[in-house]
Amino acid sequence: MILPETIAEAGIQKISAAFCYPVEISHGYMYDLLQKEPDYIFLPHVRGLYVENGPESSILCPMAQGEPYYLKASWERLEASDVFTPVLDFKDGLQSMQEKICDYWPATGK
């Protein structure tokens, strides 16, 4: 598994409009990740999260949900068939999406 390590300024510069800081961070990390040339990229649209003793559903900010889409607008590389972008909703807990995640994970043997 390869993870980004640095918020690269070159990635932040790929933003085509003013956005919030979390979107800037996302662009910076994606630039760093793409420099590592991973075999696959897992870039899910996360709709909601489970909050113990919280509300029945917890919806993420639209900008957080839209991450796969606005990053694809900045990097053509993210349109490739080796980029997996399932829609995940963890409102029922992390295990509730395990099967869906496994369906998207490539059979690489790694």
VMD Tcl script that builds the backbone (N, CA, C; Angstrom):
set m [mol new atoms 330]
animate dup $m
set s [atomselect $m all]
$s set {name element resname resid chain x y z} {
  {N N MET 1 A 0.850 -1.168 0.000}
  {CA C MET 1 A 0.000 0.000 0.000}
  {C C MET 1 A 0.902 1.239 0.000}
  {N N ILE 2 A 0.577 2.165 -0.856}
  {CA C ILE 2 A 1.318 3.421 -0.953}
  {C C ILE 2 A 0.408 4.547 -0.486}
  {N N LEU 3 A 0.906 5.356 0.423}
  {CA C LEU 3 A 0.162 6.510 0.914}
  {C C LEU 3 A 0.948 7.779 0.623}
  {N N PRO 4 A 0.252 8.886 0.392}
  {CA C PRO 4 A 0.972 10.151 0.227}
  {C C PRO 4 A 1.599 10.557 1.553}
  {N N GLU 5 A 2.709 11.264 1.472}
  {CA C GLU 5 A 3.422 11.677 2.683}
  {C C GLU 5 A 3.485 13.190 2.846}
  {N N THR 6 A 3.412 13.898 1.733}
  {CA C THR 6 A 3.633 15.342 1.754}
  {C C THR 6 A 2.488 16.065 1.069}
  {N N ILE 7 A 2.103 17.189 1.625}
  {CA C ILE 7 A 1.131 18.057 0.958}
  {C C ILE 7 A 1.938 18.905 -0.016}
  {N N ALA 8 A 1.967 18.490 -1.266}
  {CA C ALA 8 A 2.825 19.135 -2.263}
  {C C ALA 8 A 2.198 20.430 -2.779}
  {N N GLU 9 A 2.959 21.495 -2.716}
  {CA C GLU 9 A 2.490 22.793 -3.210}
  {C C GLU 9 A 2.129 22.714 -4.690}
  {N N ALA 10 A 2.852 21.908 -5.460}
  {CA C ALA 10 A 2.547 21.755 -6.888}
  {C C ALA 10 A 1.142 21.200 -7.094}
  {N N GLY 11 A 0.682 20.354 -6.189}
  {CA C GLY 11 A -0.679 19.824 -6.274}
  {C C GLY 11 A -1.715 20.872 -5.937}
  {N N ILE 12 A -1.436 21.666 -4.926}
  {CA C ILE 12 A -2.355 22.741 -4.533}
  {C C ILE 12 A -2.531 23.718 -5.696}
  {N N GLN 13 A -1.473 23.934 -6.457}
  {CA C GLN 13 A -1.531 24.855 -7.595}
  {C C GLN 13 A -2.429 24.336 -8.725}
  {N N LYS 14 A -2.806 23.046 -8.684}
  {CA C LYS 14 A -3.689 22.480 -9.710}
  {C C LYS 14 A -5.156 22.875 -9.502}
  {N N ILE 15 A -5.475 23.450 -8.352}
  {CA C ILE 15 A -6.849 23.872 -8.070}
  {C C ILE 15 A -7.205 25.015 -9.015}
  {N N SER 16 A -8.367 24.904 -9.638}
  {CA C SER 16 A -8.756 25.911 -10.633}
  {C C SER 16 A -9.663 27.004 -10.075}
  {N N ALA 17 A -10.013 26.917 -8.788}
  {CA C ALA 17 A -10.863 27.930 -8.154}
  {C C ALA 17 A -10.545 27.947 -6.661}
  {N N ALA 18 A -11.027 28.952 -5.959}
  {CA C ALA 18 A -10.800 29.039 -4.518}
  {C C ALA 18 A -11.631 27.974 -3.799}
  {N N PHE 19 A -10.965 27.212 -2.952}
  {CA C PHE 19 A -11.636 26.173 -2.167}
  {C C PHE 19 A -11.186 26.252 -0.719}
  {N N CYS 20 A -11.815 25.456 0.123}
  {CA C CYS 20 A -11.441 25.380 1.527}
  {C C CYS 20 A -10.108 24.639 1.689}
  {N N TYR 21 A -9.517 24.775 2.852}
  {CA C TYR 21 A -8.218 24.170 3.124}
  {C C TYR 21 A -8.225 22.642 2.953}
  {N N PRO 22 A -9.259 21.914 3.411}
  {CA C PRO 22 A -9.248 20.460 3.189}
  {C C PRO 22 A -9.152 20.073 1.703}
  {N N VAL 23 A -9.747 20.843 0.816}
  {CA C VAL 23 A -9.637 20.565 -0.618}
  {C C VAL 23 A -8.215 20.843 -1.088}
  {N N GLU 24 A -7.595 21.886 -0.576}
  {CA C GLU 24 A -6.193 22.156 -0.924}
  {C C GLU 24 A -5.304 20.995 -0.482}
  {N N ILE 25 A -5.523 20.504 0.735}
  {CA C ILE 25 A -4.748 19.369 1.240}
  {C C ILE 25 A -4.937 18.153 0.333}
  {N N SER 26 A -6.168 17.900 -0.064}
  {CA C SER 26 A -6.469 16.767 -0.934}
  {C C SER 26 A -5.680 16.846 -2.231}
  {N N HIS 27 A -5.637 18.012 -2.831}
  {CA C HIS 27 A -4.870 18.196 -4.070}
  {C C HIS 27 A -3.371 17.989 -3.828}
  {N N GLY 28 A -2.878 18.511 -2.730}
  {CA C GLY 28 A -1.460 18.362 -2.410}
  {C C GLY 28 A -1.072 16.908 -2.197}
  {N N TYR 29 A -1.913 16.172 -1.478}
  {CA C TYR 29 A -1.633 14.749 -1.247}
  {C C TYR 29 A -1.758 13.940 -2.540}
  {N N MET 30 A -2.732 14.266 -3.371}
  {CA C MET 30 A -2.896 13.515 -4.612}
  {C C MET 30 A -1.681 13.704 -5.514}
  {N N TYR 31 A -1.165 14.902 -5.574}
  {CA C TYR 31 A 0.037 15.144 -6.371}
  {C C TYR 31 A 1.179 14.256 -5.871}
  {N N ASP 32 A 1.364 14.230 -4.551}
  {CA C ASP 32 A 2.424 13.409 -3.963}
  {C C ASP 32 A 2.206 11.932 -4.282}
  {N N LEU 33 A 0.972 11.469 -4.166}
  {CA C LEU 33 A 0.667 10.062 -4.463}
  {C C LEU 33 A 0.954 9.730 -5.921}
  {N N LEU 34 A 0.533 10.580 -6.827}
  {CA C LEU 34 A 0.741 10.314 -8.252}
  {C C LEU 34 A 2.234 10.290 -8.605}
  {N N GLN 35 A 3.060 11.038 -7.894}
  {CA C GLN 35 A 4.504 11.011 -8.133}
  {C C GLN 35 A 5.106 9.648 -7.785}
  {N N LYS 36 A 4.433 8.894 -6.942}
  {CA C LYS 36 A 4.902 7.566 -6.525}
  {C C LYS 36 A 4.498 6.478 -7.519}
  {N N GLU 37 A 3.688 6.842 -8.527}
  {CA C GLU 37 A 3.244 5.944 -9.593}
  {C C GLU 37 A 2.669 4.621 -9.067}
  {N N PRO 38 A 1.595 4.691 -8.286}
  {CA C PRO 38 A 0.993 3.457 -7.761}
  {C C PRO 38 A 0.338 2.640 -8.878}
  {N N ASP 39 A 0.247 1.331 -8.658}
  {CA C ASP 39 A -0.406 0.449 -9.631}
  {C C ASP 39 A -1.911 0.679 -9.673}
  {N N TYR 40 A -2.485 0.965 -8.515}
  {CA C TYR 40 A -3.921 1.197 -8.388}
  {C C TYR 40 A -4.144 2.383 -7.465}
  {N N ILE 41 A -5.277 3.042 -7.653}
  {CA C ILE 41 A -5.651 4.143 -6.765}
  {C C ILE 41 A -7.063 3.884 -6.275}
  {N N PHE 42 A -7.231 3.880 -4.973}
  {CA C PHE 42 A -8.534 3.721 -4.335}
  {C C PHE 42 A -8.957 5.100 -3.863}
  {N N LEU 43 A -9.955 5.669 -4.520}
  {CA C LEU 43 A -10.393 7.042 -4.276}
  {C C LEU 43 A -11.917 7.055 -4.123}
  {N N PRO 44 A -12.411 6.590 -2.976}
  {CA C PRO 44 A -13.855 6.451 -2.817}
  {C C PRO 44 A -14.583 7.774 -2.597}
  {N N HIS 45 A -15.835 7.776 -2.978}
  {CA C HIS 45 A -16.775 8.845 -2.616}
  {C C HIS 45 A -17.387 8.374 -1.296}
  {N N VAL 46 A -16.999 8.996 -0.191}
  {CA C VAL 46 A -17.520 8.618 1.124}
  {C C VAL 46 A -18.683 9.542 1.448}
  {N N ARG 47 A -19.870 8.950 1.519}
  {CA C ARG 47 A -21.096 9.719 1.728}
  {C C ARG 47 A -21.326 10.056 3.197}
  {N N GLY 48 A -21.151 9.073 4.065}
  {CA C GLY 48 A -21.434 9.304 5.475}
  {C C GLY 48 A -20.587 8.424 6.368}
  {N N LEU 49 A -20.581 8.762 7.649}
  {CA C LEU 49 A -19.795 8.029 8.629}
  {C C LEU 49 A -20.672 7.593 9.788}
  {N N TYR 50 A -20.230 6.560 10.461}
  {CA C TYR 50 A -20.889 6.093 11.668}
  {C C TYR 50 A -20.405 6.926 12.844}
  {N N VAL 51 A -21.317 7.387 13.668}
  {CA C VAL 51 A -20.967 8.140 14.865}
  {C C VAL 51 A -21.608 7.416 16.049}
  {N N GLU 52 A -20.756 6.792 16.879}
  {CA C GLU 52 A -21.267 6.060 18.029}
  {C C GLU 52 A -22.043 7.010 18.940}
  {N N ASN 53 A -23.243 6.583 19.320}
  {CA C ASN 53 A -24.134 7.390 20.159}
  {C C ASN 53 A -24.482 8.719 19.508}
  {N N GLY 54 A -24.377 8.771 18.186}
  {CA C GLY 54 A -24.676 9.994 17.456}
  {C C GLY 54 A -25.983 9.872 16.696}
  {N N PRO 55 A -26.199 10.759 15.765}
  {CA C PRO 55 A -27.423 10.707 14.962}
  {C C PRO 55 A -27.465 9.438 14.110}
  {N N GLU 56 A -28.665 9.098 13.659}
  {CA C GLU 56 A -28.833 7.883 12.859}
  {C C GLU 56 A -28.006 7.920 11.587}
  {N N SER 57 A -27.883 9.084 10.990}
  {CA C SER 57 A -27.017 9.197 9.819}
  {C C SER 57 A -26.178 10.463 9.943}
  {N N SER 58 A -24.976 10.356 9.436}
  {CA C SER 58 A -24.044 11.477 9.484}
  {C C SER 58 A -23.502 11.670 8.075}
  {N N ILE 59 A -23.919 12.727 7.420}
  {CA C ILE 59 A -23.533 13.000 6.041}
  {C C ILE 59 A -22.292 13.886 6.037}
  {N N LEU 60 A -21.318 13.537 5.208}
  {CA C LEU 60 A -20.112 14.355 5.100}
  {C C LEU 60 A -20.384 15.630 4.314}
  {N N CYS 61 A -19.515 16.581 4.509}
  {CA C CYS 61 A -19.546 17.834 3.770}
  {C C CYS 61 A -19.547 17.532 2.269}
  {N N PRO 62 A -20.286 18.283 1.466}
  {CA C PRO 62 A -20.306 18.049 0.011}
  {C C PRO 62 A -18.921 18.103 -0.628}
  {N N MET 63 A -18.035 18.928 -0.095}
  {CA C MET 63 A -16.686 18.998 -0.666}
  {C C MET 63 A -15.914 17.717 -0.370}
  {N N ALA 64 A -16.101 17.150 0.819}
  {CA C ALA 64 A -15.447 15.882 1.148}
  {C C ALA 64 A -16.020 14.768 0.276}
  {N N GLN 65 A -17.331 14.769 0.078}
  {CA C GLN 65 A -17.958 13.759 -0.773}
  {C C GLN 65 A -17.494 13.874 -2.227}
  {N N GLY 66 A -17.260 15.084 -2.675}
  {CA C GLY 66 A -16.923 15.312 -4.070}
  {C C GLY 66 A -15.458 15.107 -4.421}
  {N N GLU 67 A -14.644 14.685 -3.445}
  {CA C GLU 67 A -13.207 14.566 -3.679}
  {C C GLU 67 A -12.842 13.788 -4.944}
  {N N PRO 68 A -13.405 12.609 -5.200}
  {CA C PRO 68 A -13.000 11.888 -6.415}
  {C C PRO 68 A -13.305 12.676 -7.690}
  {N N TYR 69 A -14.357 13.462 -7.664}
  {CA C TYR 69 A -14.794 14.156 -8.869}
  {C C TYR 69 A -13.952 15.403 -9.144}
  {N N TYR 70 A -13.674 16.199 -8.119}
  {CA C TYR 70 A -12.860 17.392 -8.382}
  {C C TYR 70 A -11.394 17.032 -8.595}
  {N N LEU 71 A -10.924 15.935 -8.005}
  {CA C LEU 71 A -9.545 15.522 -8.282}
  {C C LEU 71 A -9.412 15.004 -9.715}
  {N N LYS 72 A -10.437 14.309 -10.200}
  {CA C LYS 72 A -10.418 13.849 -11.599}
  {C C LYS 72 A -10.389 15.030 -12.564}
  {N N ALA 73 A -10.988 16.136 -12.174}
  {CA C ALA 73 A -10.972 17.326 -13.031}
  {C C ALA 73 A -9.567 17.935 -13.105}
  {N N SER 74 A -8.732 17.665 -12.103}
  {CA C SER 74 A -7.379 18.212 -12.079}
  {C C SER 74 A -6.342 17.275 -12.695}
  {N N TRP 75 A -6.594 15.972 -12.637}
  {CA C TRP 75 A -5.624 14.996 -13.144}
  {C C TRP 75 A -6.303 13.993 -14.060}
  {N N GLU 76 A -5.983 14.046 -15.312}
  {CA C GLU 76 A -6.519 13.102 -16.297}
  {C C GLU 76 A -6.185 11.665 -15.912}
  {N N ARG 77 A -5.063 11.465 -15.271}
  {CA C ARG 77 A -4.619 10.127 -14.836}
  {C C ARG 77 A -5.680 9.430 -13.993}
  {N N LEU 78 A -6.499 10.186 -13.285}
  {CA C LEU 78 A -7.503 9.613 -12.399}
  {C C LEU 78 A -8.734 9.103 -13.142}
  {N N GLU 79 A -8.771 9.263 -14.449}
  {CA C GLU 79 A -9.866 8.725 -15.262}
  {C C GLU 79 A -9.573 7.292 -15.729}
  {N N ALA 80 A -8.401 6.771 -15.404}
  {CA C ALA 80 A -7.978 5.449 -15.875}
  {C C ALA 80 A -8.772 4.332 -15.203}
  {N N SER 81 A -8.713 3.156 -15.818}
  {CA C SER 81 A -9.458 2.006 -15.309}
  {C C SER 81 A -8.860 1.430 -14.027}
  {N N ASP 82 A -7.661 1.848 -13.653}
  {CA C ASP 82 A -7.053 1.348 -12.425}
  {C C ASP 82 A -7.298 2.279 -11.230}
  {N N VAL 83 A -8.264 3.172 -11.374}
  {CA C VAL 83 A -8.682 4.052 -10.291}
  {C C VAL 83 A -10.080 3.613 -9.873}
  {N N PHE 84 A -10.214 3.241 -8.615}
  {CA C PHE 84 A -11.464 2.690 -8.120}
  {C C PHE 84 A -12.163 3.717 -7.234}
  {N N THR 85 A -13.399 4.081 -7.612}
  {CA C THR 85 A -14.128 5.139 -6.914}
  {C C THR 85 A -15.537 4.691 -6.517}
  {N N PRO 86 A -15.642 3.705 -5.628}
  {CA C PRO 86 A -16.979 3.305 -5.189}
  {C C PRO 86 A -17.605 4.369 -4.295}
  {N N VAL 87 A -18.929 4.386 -4.250}
  {CA C VAL 87 A -19.649 5.245 -3.312}
  {C C VAL 87 A -19.841 4.423 -2.039}
  {N N LEU 88 A -19.319 4.920 -0.938}
  {CA C LEU 88 A -19.383 4.212 0.339}
  {C C LEU 88 A -20.130 5.051 1.358}
  {N N ASP 89 A -20.969 4.381 2.146}
  {CA C ASP 89 A -21.696 5.054 3.222}
  {C C ASP 89 A -21.514 4.220 4.481}
  {N N PHE 90 A -20.744 4.723 5.415}
  {CA C PHE 90 A -20.417 3.995 6.637}
  {C C PHE 90 A -21.395 4.275 7.769}
  {N N LYS 91 A -22.606 4.746 7.463}
  {CA C LYS 91 A -23.563 5.112 8.517}
  {C C LYS 91 A -23.889 3.938 9.431}
  {N N ASP 92 A -23.745 2.702 8.923}
  {CA C ASP 92 A -24.022 1.516 9.734}
  {C C ASP 92 A -22.743 0.886 10.277}
  {N N GLY 93 A -21.635 1.608 10.236}
  {CA C GLY 93 A -20.362 1.123 10.757}
  {C C GLY 93 A -19.394 0.743 9.649}
  {N N LEU 94 A -18.141 0.594 10.017}
  {CA C LEU 94 A -17.100 0.286 9.037}
  {C C LEU 94 A -17.330 -1.062 8.352}
  {N N GLN 95 A -17.769 -2.054 9.106}
  {CA C GLN 95 A -17.963 -3.394 8.538}
  {C C GLN 95 A -19.083 -3.428 7.500}
  {N N SER 96 A -19.991 -2.470 7.542}
  {CA C SER 96 A -21.127 -2.472 6.622}
  {C C SER 96 A -20.703 -2.318 5.163}
  {N N MET 97 A -19.534 -1.784 4.914}
  {CA C MET 97 A -19.056 -1.561 3.544}
  {C C MET 97 A -17.932 -2.522 3.137}
  {N N GLN 98 A -17.607 -3.481 3.992}
  {CA C GLN 98 A -16.490 -4.383 3.724}
  {C C GLN 98 A -16.653 -5.120 2.395}
  {N N GLU 99 A -17.821 -5.677 2.150}
  {CA C GLU 99 A -18.040 -6.423 0.907}
  {C C GLU 99 A -17.921 -5.518 -0.319}
  {N N LYS 100 A -18.477 -4.323 -0.228}
  {CA C LYS 100 A -18.406 -3.401 -1.355}
  {C C LYS 100 A -16.960 -2.989 -1.648}
  {N N ILE 101 A -16.182 -2.745 -0.599}
  {CA C ILE 101 A -14.779 -2.395 -0.787}
  {C C ILE 101 A -14.037 -3.558 -1.430}
  {N N CYS 102 A -14.284 -4.763 -0.950}
  {CA C CYS 102 A -13.608 -5.943 -1.500}
  {C C CYS 102 A -13.975 -6.172 -2.963}
  {N N ASP 103 A -15.188 -5.828 -3.357}
  {CA C ASP 103 A -15.602 -5.963 -4.758}
  {C C ASP 103 A -14.788 -5.042 -5.657}
  {N N TYR 104 A -14.342 -3.922 -5.139}
  {CA C TYR 104 A -13.583 -2.949 -5.915}
  {C C TYR 104 A -12.081 -3.189 -5.886}
  {N N TRP 105 A -11.609 -3.907 -4.874}
  {CA C TRP 105 A -10.178 -4.097 -4.727}
  {C C TRP 105 A -9.661 -5.027 -5.823}
  {N N PRO 106 A -8.634 -4.645 -6.538}
  {CA C PRO 106 A -8.120 -5.470 -7.627}
  {C C PRO 106 A -7.488 -6.771 -7.122}
  {N N ALA 107 A -7.610 -7.788 -7.908}
  {CA C ALA 107 A -7.015 -9.079 -7.568}
  {C C ALA 107 A -5.536 -9.056 -7.959}
  {N N THR 108 A -4.726 -8.431 -7.129}
  {CA C THR 108 A -3.302 -8.274 -7.450}
  {C C THR 108 A -2.444 -9.311 -6.755}
  {N N GLY 109 A -3.032 -9.987 -5.775}
  {CA C GLY 109 A -2.252 -10.944 -5.022}
  {C C GLY 109 A -1.346 -10.304 -3.987}
  {N N LYS 110 A -1.484 -8.999 -3.793}
  {CA C LYS 110 A -0.635 -8.287 -2.820}
  {C C LYS 110 A -1.355 -8.134 -1.507}
}
mol reanalyze $m
mol bondsrecalc $m
mol representation Tube
mol addrep $m
